[in-house]
Amino acid sequence: MLNTAFFTFNAFEENTYIISNEKKQCWIVDPGMYDDREKKQLTDYITANGLQPQGIINTHAHIDHILGIQHLVDTYNIPFSVHQGELPIINAAIASAMMFGFDFNQTPKPTQFIKEGEQLKLGDDLLEVRFTPGHSPGSVSFYYAPGNWVISGDVLFSGSVGRTDLPGGSHETLLNSIRMQLLTLPAETTVLSGHGPATNIGTEKRTNPFLK
């Protein structure tokens, strides 16, 4: 069974997730740690819980979701995976960091690519990859049916949806992704978003003004 923990990092209040199994293996999702205090907070949690990082898997590659990747790669010698559609976003990361005032001068390089529809394996558990572009060209969401949760990145929020005014964004594509890939999940599915509090699919179907 996969479990999740989350931390909120950097000026954008980005949610970083740790997915772990009963064997203490773990993935880090969207590591957004920026300063030394935030980096220590995450690594202290990993150490205190005896976790063994297996890799970094990102929903997408906007700057607030990749700030801590290189630190984790250097610390644990683990791979970094993202959808190939995010390469233009990664290649523009340094310019984006400058625009938003972050000190960031080493762009992390993906070691492998996540494919839509595949299942990622952590020990004996499988995590389903759902392709959810619109906020960015290669956004993916990670769905775990046995635990009734999905990590949606910046695609779907509590009462809102991801912005689409950044390079590679498309409002029409985003809404289609949400309707086809997320709203088709069971109503009780918990949505773990890239920013803000958790919600669930049923609530967003009923109340999200962007989905009416």
PyMOL commands that set and color helices and strands:
alter all, ss='L'
color gray80, all
select helices_A, chain A and resi 36-48+63-65+69-76+84-91+93-100+145-147+171-182+201-207+209-211
alter helices_A, ss='H'
color red, helices_A
select strands_A, chain A and resi 3-9+14-20+25-29+52-57+80-83+112-114+119-122+125-131+140-144+149-153+156-157+160-161+190-193+199-200
alter strands_A, ss='S'
color yellow, strands_A
deselect
rebuild
show_as cartoon
